[in-house]
Amino acid sequence: MKILVCGGAGFIGSAFIRNFLKNNTDSKLTNLDLLVIGSNLENLNDVANNPNYLFIKDDIRNESVIDNLVKESNVVVNFAAESHVDRSIANPKPFLETNVLGTFSILEATRKHDKKFIHVSTDEVYGDALGQSSFTEDSPINPSNPYAATKASADNLVASYHRTYGIDCITTRCTNNFGPYQFPEKLIPKTIIRSIKDLKVPLYGDGKQIRSWIYVYDHISAIEQLISRGKSGQVYNITAYEEITNKTIVEKILGLLDKSSDLIEYVNDRPGHDKRYSINCSKIQNDIGWTSQYNFDDALEQTVNWYLDNKSWWEPLVDEKALHPQPWTLS
């Protein structure tokens, strides 16, 4: 198999590449990444010299490059996305360009060359689940912020290309990921790093926003199984059913680091903040038999220990923008 991964130097994409090459020693994998914020080739040091791995620095919107790479591949998996809600509030334009126009570029190439396309989306396209049951794949899309809106737009593009052109595609919508190599701007690594440095840990509003969490290696195992066993044209939710408030997450991390809860600092809530994300993933369980394997507390402890043991990875990435309590206020 020849697989093209777009955005493979980011947190989830690099985890997928490391795992895929380990499990598929006869396959070839090309990683296309522009190396913008959140991408880091050090995430892929373990596979950099693998003869089955090739890295290309370029933009998924570069239609000629995408066309040639898709033509030579069997499957395309797209992780490439602007993904931080706070930055999308500060400046939505890059999210529109990458998440919508980038997906369009890939769709055109997969349509032209009749290739399989795995479109990696997010549960945030469903919007706020407060007071509702968990969203299924048939729930209406109702995004609350520019990031989620651009991902929802891309989802609709993919669905339209399947219906209109018959392309072989699958869309995944996963809950919040965590684990090693996650960029410091996200809640869990930001909390770990600020706690290590004895800096105040910001919590939006009252900290009672509920998110569903999944260890990144559970997420990528689902994607790998969907490549061979998922049904074309379908959307699959992916979750480990771990619904936890942001405040509880922070308290767990502080406990693991033996830090005082006095480090918690409540800050102004971000605009349009969803109170709860919640999805049901019985479809992927029934269709391909996938279930999550990692216990949340064990995985969180492993993650905290990884950041403690790998300061040389995250210290060069830590600056004011990555650790700022309210990134949308930065120019």
Rosetta blueprint (number, residue, H / E / L):
1 M L
2 K E
3 I E
4 L E
5 V E
6 C E
7 G L
8 G L
9 A L
10 G L
11 F H
12 I H
13 G H
14 S H
15 A H
16 F H
17 I H
18 R H
19 N H
20 F H
21 L H
22 K H
23 N H
24 N L
25 T L
26 D L
27 S L
28 K E
29 L E
30 T E
31 N E
32 L E
33 D E
34 L L
35 L L
36 V L
37 I L
38 G L
39 S L
40 N L
41 L H
42 E H
43 N H
44 L H
45 N L
46 D L
47 V L
48 A L
49 N L
50 N L
51 P L
52 N L
53 Y E
54 L E
55 F E
56 I E
57 K E
58 D L
59 D L
60 I L
61 R L
62 N L
63 E H
64 S H
65 V H
66 I H
67 D H
68 N H
69 L H
70 V H
71 K H
72 E L
73 S L
74 N L
75 V E
76 V E
77 V E
78 N E
79 F L
80 A L
81 A L
82 E L
83 S L
84 H L
85 V H
86 D H
87 R H
88 S H
89 I H
90 A H
91 N L
92 P L
93 K H
94 P H
95 F H
96 L H
97 E H
98 T H
99 N H
100 V H
101 L H
102 G H
103 T H
104 F H
105 S H
106 I H
107 L H
108 E H
109 A H
110 T H
111 R H
112 K H
113 H H
114 D L
115 K L
116 K E
117 F E
118 I E
119 H E
120 V E
121 S E
122 T E
123 D H
124 E H
125 V H
126 Y H
127 G L
128 D L
129 A L
130 L L
131 G L
132 Q L
133 S L
134 S L
135 F E
136 T L
137 E L
138 D L
139 S L
140 P L
141 I L
142 N L
143 P L
144 S L
145 N L
146 P H
147 Y H
148 A H
149 A H
150 T H
151 K H
152 A H
153 S H
154 A H
155 D H
156 N H
157 L H
158 V H
159 A H
160 S H
161 Y H
162 H H
163 R H
164 T H
165 Y H
166 G L
167 I L
168 D E
169 C E
170 I E
171 T E
172 T E
173 R E
174 C E
175 T L
176 N E
177 N E
178 F E
179 G L
180 P L
181 Y L
182 Q L
183 F L
184 P L
185 E L
186 K L
187 L H
188 I H
189 P H
190 K H
191 T H
192 I H
193 I H
194 R H
195 S H
196 I H
197 K L
198 D L
199 L L
200 K L
201 V E
202 P E
203 L E
204 Y E
205 G L
206 D L
207 G L
208 K L
209 Q L
210 I E
211 R E
212 S E
213 W E
214 I E
215 Y E
216 V H
217 Y H
218 D H
219 H H
220 I H
221 S H
222 A H
223 I H
224 E H
225 Q H
226 L H
227 I H
228 S H
229 R H
230 G L
231 K L
232 S L
233 G L
234 Q L
235 V E
236 Y E
237 N E
238 I E
239 T L
240 A L
241 Y L
242 E E
243 E E
244 I E
245 T E
246 N H
247 K H
248 T H
249 I H
250 V H
251 E H
252 K H
253 I H
254 L H
255 G H
256 L H
257 L L
258 D L
259 K L
260 S L
261 S H
262 D H
263 L H
264 I E
265 E E
266 Y E
267 V E
268 N L
269 D L
270 R L
271 P L
272 G L
273 H L
274 D L
275 K L
276 R E
277 Y L
278 S L
279 I E
280 N L
281 C L
282 S H
283 K H
284 I H
285 Q H
286 N H
287 D H
288 I H
289 G L
290 W L
291 T L
292 S L
293 Q L
294 Y L
295 N L
296 F H
297 D H
298 D H
299 A H
300 L H
301 E H
302 Q H
303 T H
304 V H
305 N H
306 W H
307 Y H
308 L H
309 D H
310 N L
311 K H
312 S H
313 W H
314 W H
315 E H
316 P H
317 L H
318 V L
319 D L
320 E H
321 K H
322 A H
323 L H
324 H L
325 P L
326 Q L
327 P H
328 W H
329 T H
330 L L
331 S L
